[in-house]
């Protein structure tokens, strides 16, 4: 009988303990902001994003599965930046409302004159339109207002850098992006100085093609790495304004690569460095470091 009473008391004690713990949990979480996803669409449903700031409007569009910058000019888009943008939009979360006072919209930079208007579309339909405002003082949130609403939401995260880029920054800056292993031979022809050709011997070592001159393979690997990976820092709108003689590049690199060979021409002018690819009309601005890494003589590789 005594054991049965002890058992009953133990069960009652455990039940009371669970009730106390439950109440403690509810009290702890009472009033805690609830995080909610702002939109239900996914990244693969988005095929266009328009970013309209007070200074310019940038339009990014998926064309046959490839993201392009279609306004204010046409160019390939930076896929890394676009992927980050799409993921951020599709996963926007909010944990509350900062204000519903329309007079506060300018303060939070979410008005139609101060905010970045983001219009997200897919299959010809607008999926979302909102204004992205300033970041909170502790950098943990960004103020967002849906178009047509007065509610200024606090979206989680510091989002400004993902959305607020100049049109040129959305542009793909890759001039050459291949594997160094795809290069099978190369001819370097400077405007001044002796040209040289690189070829691989039967053992797989790089040599000067004429005379089988041995080379420092580490130096050659560094050189070919620079040849296979070249990015622009900016783009020239009208190369005629540079005053360069395009028929006389400082250096011409003729590269046999699999599957696509290419020719790279380098120029200098006004303390800047430029490049064209395959005699194309687009002139790229490149860093001095990139120019110096490509402008090598045969002796530099020995």
TORKOL-4160 file (C-alpha; in steps of 0.2 Angstrom, whole numbers, padded with zeros to 4 digits, m for minus):
302
<pt num="1" X="0000" Y="0000" Z="0000"/>
<pt num="2" X="0014" Y="0011" Z="0005"/>
<pt num="3" X="0023" Y="0008" Z="m0012"/>
<pt num="4" X="0007" Y="0012" Z="m0021"/>
<pt num="5" X="0005" Y="0029" Z="m0012"/>
<pt num="6" X="0023" Y="0033" Z="m0016"/>
<pt num="7" X="0020" Y="0028" Z="m0035"/>
<pt num="8" X="0005" Y="0040" Z="m0035"/>
<pt num="9" X="0015" Y="0054" Z="m0027"/>
<pt num="10" X="0029" Y="0052" Z="m0040"/>
<pt num="11" X="0017" Y="0052" Z="m0055"/>
<pt num="12" X="0009" Y="0068" Z="m0048"/>
<pt num="13" X="0026" Y="0076" Z="m0045"/>
<pt num="14" X="0031" Y="0072" Z="m0063"/>
<pt num="15" X="0015" Y="0079" Z="m0069"/>
<pt num="16" X="0017" Y="0095" Z="m0059"/>
<pt num="17" X="0035" Y="0097" Z="m0065"/>
<pt num="18" X="0030" Y="0096" Z="m0083"/>
<pt num="19" X="0017" Y="0109" Z="m0081"/>
<pt num="20" X="0029" Y="0121" Z="m0073"/>
<pt num="21" X="0042" Y="0118" Z="m0087"/>
<pt num="22" X="0028" Y="0121" Z="m0100"/>
<pt num="23" X="0023" Y="0137" Z="m0091"/>
<pt num="24" X="0041" Y="0143" Z="m0090"/>
<pt num="25" X="0044" Y="0139" Z="m0109"/>
<pt num="26" X="0028" Y="0149" Z="m0113"/>
<pt num="27" X="0033" Y="0164" Z="m0102"/>
<pt num="28" X="0050" Y="0164" Z="m0110"/>
<pt num="29" X="0044" Y="0164" Z="m0128"/>
<pt num="30" X="0029" Y="0175" Z="m0125"/>
<pt num="31" X="0031" Y="0191" Z="m0134"/>
<pt num="32" X="0046" Y="0184" Z="m0144"/>
<pt num="33" X="0045" Y="0190" Z="m0162"/>
<pt num="34" X="0039" Y="0177" Z="m0174"/>
<pt num="35" X="0050" Y="0175" Z="m0190"/>
<pt num="36" X="0040" Y="0173" Z="m0205"/>
<pt num="37" X="0044" Y="0170" Z="m0223"/>
<pt num="38" X="0039" Y="0185" Z="m0234"/>
<pt num="39" X="0036" Y="0176" Z="m0250"/>
<pt num="40" X="0031" Y="0158" Z="m0256"/>
<pt num="41" X="0039" Y="0157" Z="m0273"/>
<pt num="42" X="0056" Y="0149" Z="m0276"/>
<pt num="43" X="0072" Y="0155" Z="m0286"/>
<pt num="44" X="0068" Y="0144" Z="m0301"/>
<pt num="45" X="0051" Y="0153" Z="m0303"/>
<pt num="46" X="0060" Y="0170" Z="m0305"/>
<pt num="47" X="0066" Y="0175" Z="m0323"/>
<pt num="48" X="0067" Y="0194" Z="m0320"/>
<pt num="49" X="0072" Y="0206" Z="m0307"/>
<pt num="50" X="0071" Y="0225" Z="m0309"/>
<pt num="51" X="0080" Y="0236" Z="m0297"/>
<pt num="52" X="0075" Y="0254" Z="m0298"/>
<pt num="53" X="0085" Y="0267" Z="m0287"/>
<pt num="54" X="0083" Y="0286" Z="m0288"/>
<pt num="55" X="0099" Y="0286" Z="m0299"/>
<pt num="56" X="0096" Y="0272" Z="m0311"/>
<pt num="57" X="0086" Y="0256" Z="m0316"/>
<pt num="58" X="0095" Y="0239" Z="m0318"/>
<pt num="59" X="0085" Y="0225" Z="m0326"/>
<pt num="60" X="0092" Y="0207" Z="m0324"/>
<pt num="61" X="0083" Y="0194" Z="m0335"/>
<pt num="62" X="0085" Y="0176" Z="m0338"/>
<pt num="63" X="0087" Y="0173" Z="m0357"/>
<pt num="64" X="0086" Y="0155" Z="m0362"/>
<pt num="65" X="0092" Y="0150" Z="m0345"/>
<pt num="66" X="0107" Y="0163" Z="m0345"/>
<pt num="67" X="0106" Y="0178" Z="m0334"/>
<pt num="68" X="0108" Y="0194" Z="m0344"/>
<pt num="69" X="0109" Y="0212" Z="m0339"/>
<pt num="70" X="0096" Y="0220" Z="m0351"/>
<pt num="71" X="0095" Y="0238" Z="m0344"/>
<pt num="72" X="0103" Y="0251" Z="m0344"/>
<pt num="73" X="0113" Y="0241" Z="m0357"/>
<pt num="74" X="0115" Y="0223" Z="m0363"/>
<pt num="75" X="0128" Y="0212" Z="m0356"/>
<pt num="76" X="0131" Y="0195" Z="m0348"/>
<pt num="77" X="0127" Y="0196" Z="m0329"/>
<pt num="78" X="0138" Y="0191" Z="m0315"/>
<pt num="79" X="0131" Y="0175" Z="m0310"/>
<pt num="80" X="0138" Y="0175" Z="m0293"/>
<pt num="81" X="0129" Y="0191" Z="m0289"/>
<pt num="82" X="0113" Y="0186" Z="m0297"/>
<pt num="83" X="0112" Y="0169" Z="m0288"/>
<pt num="84" X="0115" Y="0178" Z="m0271"/>
<pt num="85" X="0101" Y="0191" Z="m0276"/>
<pt num="86" X="0088" Y="0177" Z="m0281"/>
<pt num="87" X="0092" Y="0167" Z="m0265"/>
<pt num="88" X="0090" Y="0182" Z="m0254"/>
<pt num="89" X="0074" Y="0187" Z="m0262"/>
<pt num="90" X="0066" Y="0170" Z="m0261"/>
<pt num="91" X="0071" Y="0168" Z="m0243"/>
<pt num="92" X="0067" Y="0185" Z="m0236"/>
<pt num="93" X="0061" Y="0183" Z="m0218"/>
<pt num="94" X="0053" Y="0196" Z="m0207"/>
<pt num="95" X="0051" Y="0196" Z="m0188"/>
<pt num="96" X="0040" Y="0211" Z="m0186"/>
<pt num="97" X="0034" Y="0228" Z="m0191"/>
<pt num="98" X="0043" Y="0244" Z="m0186"/>
<pt num="99" X="0030" Y="0256" Z="m0191"/>
<pt num="100" X="0014" Y="0259" Z="m0201"/>
<pt num="101" X="0015" Y="0277" Z="m0201"/>
<pt num="102" X="0017" Y="0283" Z="m0219"/>
<pt num="103" X="0027" Y="0299" Z="m0213"/>
<pt num="104" X="0041" Y="0287" Z="m0207"/>
<pt num="105" X="0044" Y="0280" Z="m0225"/>
<pt num="106" X="0057" Y="0293" Z="m0229"/>
<pt num="107" X="0065" Y="0290" Z="m0212"/>
<pt num="108" X="0067" Y="0271" Z="m0215"/>
<pt num="109" X="0071" Y="0275" Z="m0234"/>
<pt num="110" X="0057" Y="0264" Z="m0240"/>
<pt num="111" X="0046" Y="0278" Z="m0249"/>
<pt num="112" X="0044" Y="0278" Z="m0268"/>
<pt num="113" X="0057" Y="0292" Z="m0269"/>
<pt num="114" X="0070" Y="0286" Z="m0256"/>
<pt num="115" X="0069" Y="0267" Z="m0257"/>
<pt num="116" X="0076" Y="0254" Z="m0270"/>
<pt num="117" X="0061" Y="0247" Z="m0279"/>
<pt num="118" X="0063" Y="0229" Z="m0282"/>
<pt num="119" X="0051" Y="0221" Z="m0294"/>
<pt num="120" X="0052" Y="0202" Z="m0296"/>
<pt num="121" X="0044" Y="0193" Z="m0310"/>
<pt num="122" X="0041" Y="0176" Z="m0317"/>
<pt num="123" X="0033" Y="0169" Z="m0333"/>
<pt num="124" X="0027" Y="0187" Z="m0337"/>
<pt num="125" X="0019" Y="0189" Z="m0320"/>
<pt num="126" X="0024" Y="0200" Z="m0306"/>
<pt num="127" X="0028" Y="0189" Z="m0291"/>
<pt num="128" X="0033" Y="0203" Z="m0279"/>
<pt num="129" X="0036" Y="0222" Z="m0278"/>
<pt num="130" X="0044" Y="0230" Z="m0263"/>
<pt num="131" X="0055" Y="0244" Z="m0257"/>
<pt num="132" X="0071" Y="0240" Z="m0249"/>
<pt num="133" X="0077" Y="0253" Z="m0236"/>
<pt num="134" X="0091" Y="0257" Z="m0224"/>
<pt num="135" X="0099" Y="0244" Z="m0213"/>
<pt num="136" X="0095" Y="0245" Z="m0194"/>
<pt num="137" X="0108" Y="0253" Z="m0182"/>
<pt num="138" X="0114" Y="0236" Z="m0176"/>
<pt num="139" X="0115" Y="0229" Z="m0194"/>
<pt num="140" X="0104" Y="0214" Z="m0190"/>
<pt num="141" X="0089" Y="0220" Z="m0200"/>
<pt num="142" X="0084" Y="0229" Z="m0216"/>
<pt num="143" X="0068" Y="0239" Z="m0217"/>
<pt num="144" X="0057" Y="0233" Z="m0231"/>
<pt num="145" X="0040" Y="0239" Z="m0237"/>
<pt num="146" X="0028" Y="0230" Z="m0249"/>
<pt num="147" X="0022" Y="0241" Z="m0263"/>
<pt num="148" X="0004" Y="0247" Z="m0259"/>
<pt num="149" X="0007" Y="0244" Z="m0240"/>
<pt num="150" X="0011" Y="0256" Z="m0226"/>
<pt num="151" X="0018" Y="0243" Z="m0215"/>
<pt num="152" X="0037" Y="0245" Z="m0214"/>
<pt num="153" X="0044" Y="0227" Z="m0210"/>
<pt num="154" X="0060" Y="0222" Z="m0202"/>
<pt num="155" X="0068" Y="0209" Z="m0214"/>
<pt num="156" X="0082" Y="0199" Z="m0206"/>
<pt num="157" X="0099" Y="0202" Z="m0211"/>
<pt num="158" X="0110" Y="0217" Z="m0218"/>
<pt num="159" X="0104" Y="0216" Z="m0236"/>
<pt num="160" X="0110" Y="0232" Z="m0244"/>
<pt num="161" X="0126" Y="0225" Z="m0252"/>
<pt num="162" X="0116" Y="0211" Z="m0261"/>
<pt num="163" X="0104" Y="0223" Z="m0269"/>
<pt num="164" X="0112" Y="0240" Z="m0271"/>
<pt num="165" X="0125" Y="0238" Z="m0285"/>
<pt num="166" X="0129" Y="0250" Z="m0299"/>
<pt num="167" X="0124" Y="0243" Z="m0316"/>
<pt num="168" X="0143" Y="0240" Z="m0320"/>
<pt num="169" X="0145" Y="0229" Z="m0305"/>
<pt num="170" X="0131" Y="0218" Z="m0311"/>
<pt num="171" X="0140" Y="0214" Z="m0327"/>
<pt num="172" X="0151" Y="0199" Z="m0329"/>
<pt num="173" X="0169" Y="0204" Z="m0329"/>
<pt num="174" X="0176" Y="0187" Z="m0334"/>
<pt num="175" X="0186" Y="0190" Z="m0350"/>
<pt num="176" X="0194" Y="0172" Z="m0350"/>
<pt num="177" X="0189" Y="0158" Z="m0338"/>
<pt num="178" X="0196" Y="0141" Z="m0343"/>
<pt num="179" X="0207" Y="0128" Z="m0335"/>
<pt num="180" X="0226" Y="0130" Z="m0338"/>
<pt num="181" X="0226" Y="0111" Z="m0342"/>
<pt num="182" X="0216" Y="0115" Z="m0358"/>
<pt num="183" X="0230" Y="0126" Z="m0365"/>
<pt num="184" X="0241" Y="0115" Z="m0377"/>
<pt num="185" X="0252" Y="0129" Z="m0385"/>
<pt num="186" X="0255" Y="0147" Z="m0384"/>
<pt num="187" X="0263" Y="0161" Z="m0395"/>
<pt num="188" X="0268" Y="0177" Z="m0386"/>
<pt num="189" X="0272" Y="0191" Z="m0398"/>
<pt num="190" X="0277" Y="0208" Z="m0390"/>
<pt num="191" X="0277" Y="0224" Z="m0400"/>
<pt num="192" X="0295" Y="0226" Z="m0395"/>
<pt num="193" X="0306" Y="0211" Z="m0391"/>
<pt num="194" X="0307" Y="0194" Z="m0397"/>
<pt num="195" X="0292" Y="0183" Z="m0398"/>
<pt num="196" X="0292" Y="0165" Z="m0391"/>
<pt num="197" X="0281" Y="0150" Z="m0392"/>
<pt num="198" X="0277" Y="0137" Z="m0378"/>
<pt num="199" X="0275" Y="0119" Z="m0382"/>
<pt num="200" X="0274" Y="0103" Z="m0372"/>
<pt num="201" X="0287" Y="0090" Z="m0374"/>
<pt num="202" X="0284" Y="0071" Z="m0374"/>
<pt num="203" X="0286" Y="0070" Z="m0355"/>
<pt num="204" X="0273" Y="0084" Z="m0352"/>
<pt num="205" X="0285" Y="0097" Z="m0348"/>
<pt num="206" X="0283" Y="0115" Z="m0356"/>
<pt num="207" X="0298" Y="0121" Z="m0367"/>
<pt num="208" X="0302" Y="0134" Z="m0379"/>
<pt num="209" X="0295" Y="0127" Z="m0395"/>
<pt num="210" X="0311" Y="0130" Z="m0405"/>
<pt num="211" X="0326" Y="0122" Z="m0398"/>
<pt num="212" X="0318" Y="0113" Z="m0384"/>
<pt num="213" X="0324" Y="0126" Z="m0371"/>
<pt num="214" X="0320" Y="0120" Z="m0353"/>
<pt num="215" X="0309" Y="0131" Z="m0343"/>
<pt num="216" X="0305" Y="0133" Z="m0324"/>
<pt num="217" X="0289" Y="0123" Z="m0324"/>
<pt num="218" X="0282" Y="0132" Z="m0309"/>
<pt num="219" X="0285" Y="0149" Z="m0317"/>
<pt num="220" X="0276" Y="0142" Z="m0333"/>
<pt num="221" X="0262" Y="0136" Z="m0323"/>
<pt num="222" X="0260" Y="0153" Z="m0315"/>
<pt num="223" X="0260" Y="0162" Z="m0332"/>
<pt num="224" X="0247" Y="0150" Z="m0339"/>
<pt num="225" X="0236" Y="0152" Z="m0324"/>
<pt num="226" X="0236" Y="0171" Z="m0328"/>
<pt num="227" X="0232" Y="0167" Z="m0346"/>
<pt num="228" X="0218" Y="0156" Z="m0342"/>
<pt num="229" X="0210" Y="0167" Z="m0329"/>
<pt num="230" X="0208" Y="0186" Z="m0333"/>
<pt num="231" X="0195" Y="0198" Z="m0327"/>
<pt num="232" X="0191" Y="0216" Z="m0332"/>
<pt num="233" X="0190" Y="0230" Z="m0319"/>
<pt num="234" X="0179" Y="0240" Z="m0331"/>
<pt num="235" X="0173" Y="0242" Z="m0348"/>
<pt num="236" X="0177" Y="0255" Z="m0362"/>
<pt num="237" X="0161" Y="0262" Z="m0370"/>
<pt num="238" X="0171" Y="0270" Z="m0385"/>
<pt num="239" X="0188" Y="0264" Z="m0388"/>
<pt num="240" X="0191" Y="0278" Z="m0401"/>
<pt num="241" X="0192" Y="0290" Z="m0386"/>
<pt num="242" X="0207" Y="0281" Z="m0379"/>
<pt num="243" X="0219" Y="0286" Z="m0394"/>
<pt num="244" X="0226" Y="0269" Z="m0395"/>
<pt num="245" X="0233" Y="0261" Z="m0411"/>
<pt num="246" X="0223" Y="0245" Z="m0411"/>
<pt num="247" X="0233" Y="0238" Z="m0425"/>
<pt num="248" X="0249" Y="0239" Z="m0414"/>
<pt num="249" X="0245" Y="0230" Z="m0398"/>
<pt num="250" X="0259" Y="0230" Z="m0385"/>
<pt num="251" X="0257" Y="0211" Z="m0384"/>
<pt num="252" X="0248" Y="0198" Z="m0393"/>
<pt num="253" X="0245" Y="0181" Z="m0385"/>
<pt num="254" X="0239" Y="0167" Z="m0397"/>
<pt num="255" X="0233" Y="0153" Z="m0387"/>
<pt num="256" X="0228" Y="0135" Z="m0393"/>
<pt num="257" X="0216" Y="0129" Z="m0380"/>
<pt num="258" X="0204" Y="0115" Z="m0381"/>
<pt num="259" X="0190" Y="0117" Z="m0386"/>
<pt num="260" X="0191" Y="0135" Z="m0390"/>
<pt num="261" X="0207" Y="0144" Z="m0396"/>
<pt num="262" X="0208" Y="0163" Z="m0393"/>
<pt num="263" X="0219" Y="0178" Z="m0396"/>
<pt num="264" X="0222" Y="0191" Z="m0383"/>
<pt num="265" X="0229" Y="0208" Z="m0386"/>
<pt num="266" X="0235" Y="0220" Z="m0373"/>
<pt num="267" X="0237" Y="0239" Z="m0374"/>
<pt num="268" X="0243" Y="0253" Z="m0362"/>
<pt num="269" X="0238" Y="0271" Z="m0362"/>
<pt num="270" X="0237" Y="0285" Z="m0349"/>
<pt num="271" X="0243" Y="0274" Z="m0335"/>
<pt num="272" X="0229" Y="0262" Z="m0339"/>
<pt num="273" X="0229" Y="0244" Z="m0346"/>
<pt num="274" X="0218" Y="0237" Z="m0359"/>
<pt num="275" X="0214" Y="0221" Z="m0367"/>
<pt num="276" X="0203" Y="0214" Z="m0382"/>
<pt num="277" X="0198" Y="0196" Z="m0385"/>
<pt num="278" X="0199" Y="0189" Z="m0403"/>
<pt num="279" X="0200" Y="0206" Z="m0411"/>
<pt num="280" X="0183" Y="0210" Z="m0404"/>
<pt num="281" X="0176" Y="0228" Z="m0403"/>
<pt num="282" X="0174" Y="0227" Z="m0384"/>
<pt num="283" X="0189" Y="0235" Z="m0375"/>
<pt num="284" X="0192" Y="0229" Z="m0357"/>
<pt num="285" X="0201" Y="0238" Z="m0343"/>
<pt num="286" X="0212" Y="0227" Z="m0334"/>
<pt num="287" X="0223" Y="0228" Z="m0318"/>
<pt num="288" X="0241" Y="0232" Z="m0319"/>
<pt num="289" X="0245" Y="0216" Z="m0310"/>
<pt num="290" X="0235" Y="0206" Z="m0324"/>
<pt num="291" X="0245" Y="0215" Z="m0337"/>
<pt num="292" X="0262" Y="0212" Z="m0329"/>
<pt num="293" X="0257" Y="0194" Z="m0326"/>
<pt num="294" X="0254" Y="0191" Z="m0345"/>
<pt num="295" X="0268" Y="0202" Z="m0352"/>
<pt num="296" X="0282" Y="0190" Z="m0350"/>
<pt num="297" X="0298" Y="0186" Z="m0360"/>
<pt num="298" X="0305" Y="0169" Z="m0363"/>
<pt num="299" X="0319" Y="0173" Z="m0350"/>
<pt num="300" X="0306" Y="0176" Z="m0337"/>
<pt num="301" X="0300" Y="0158" Z="m0338"/>
<pt num="302" X="0318" Y="0151" Z="m0336"/>
